[in-house]
Amino acid sequence: MSKKRIIFLLPGCDIDAKTRKCVPVGGYKVVYEYANRLADDGFDVVLAFSHARCSYKNPLRHIYSFAGYLYRKLMGQMRAGEYFPLNPSIQKWFPYCYHKPFITFSDTDIVFATAYDTAVELNKFSQIPQDNKYYFIQGYEIWRDNPEAVRASYRFGFHNIVIAPWLGDIVRESGAESTLITNGLDFQRFSLNKSIEERSPSEIVLLNHTLEHKRVKDSRAALDIVKKQIPELHVTMFGTCNAPKDLPSWYTYHRQPNGQELCDIYNSGAIYVAASDFEGFGLTIGEAMICGCAVACTDNGGFRCMAEHEKTALLSPVYDVEALAKNIIRLISDNELRYKIAHNGNQDIRQFSWENSYHKLKTLILR
């Protein structure tokens, strides 16, 4: 195989703004997994973490941003992916932005935009052949810009890759084509270690997140309803951020659990709850299924990749707290239903392997 350089453009570092420590971010972890496998296969791989967008219209914004960049560089805060075991051959670049003199591309480089901002920047690089540009679409990023601008980015003429069918639908409706490559899941890190039948039915697992679209407040509101009917309910919550200040005594919180700790958390629960109004793919419900949780979640495109109502999960309409609570109560009250959902999920999720996903990605870039 001829050795090619593959560059992934990432929108900043995965560092917590308060602690300045690297924290797990789902979209970054997916990129790191592909980067590792490409490096293992003999490719030169670069992860390029831009500090700022080059499209700031206000000059003062550039001055302020560049000053922050220099400060972080001098203070050794340009770090990323420290929680992920990256292949040591992978290079990490920390340019201020993706333009000269901060970064130089070759006309033989294969370059991946991994988010809307990076796609906008990649579209400006005339030195990179259009056939060497890829757009890894992990979500419908309308929080970055207005919907039409985001849809326009799908028509840049890159090789669009979507991680879920619902994203493929949006790309097609926008007037472009895409290739579906679903995310893989880590079956070495996550496993079923405790019998599904031996778990306490009132043990719930829940992700805490600061992003509004995760709708953690809806999950908590649904669990408040369940608690009134099932007093023994207990929730194990985990996340990269601090525990909510108003967390009741029947919650146990784990901040930034490592891989084994997170696997143990999933295995301690009978039911995993998620109420997002949208997800690109919904990695956590897949992890929960691997570890034997029955899933009660909202009906969005990302979850629907893995969650089939009454088969591998119980789905409820987005924002419908009462319906989510009802599904949780059903799973707690009906052991046979919970066993069926958990076992079906645990079996069905095995189709989402990194081996399958990487084979499709590698085939695409070597076509």
Buried (B, 14 or more C-beta within 10 A) or exposed (E): EEEBBBBBBBBBBBBBEEEEBBBBBBBBBBBBBBBBBBBEEEBBBBBBBBBBBBEBEEEEEBEEBBEBBEEBEEEEBBBBBEBBEBEEEBEBBBBBBBBEEBBEBEEEBBBBBBBBBBBBBBBEBEEBEEEBBBBBBBBBBBEBBEEEEBBBBBEBEBBBBBBBBBBBEBBBEBEBEBBBBBBBBBBEEBBBEBEBEEBEBBBBBBBBBEEEBBBBEBBBBBBEBBBEEBEEBBBBBBBBBEBBEEBEEBBBBBEBBEBEEBBBBBBBBBBBBBBBEBBBBBBBBBBBBBBBBBBBBBBBBBBBBBBBBEEBBBBBEBEBBEBBBBBBBBBBEEEEBBBBBBBBBBEBBEEBBBEEBBEBBBEEBEE
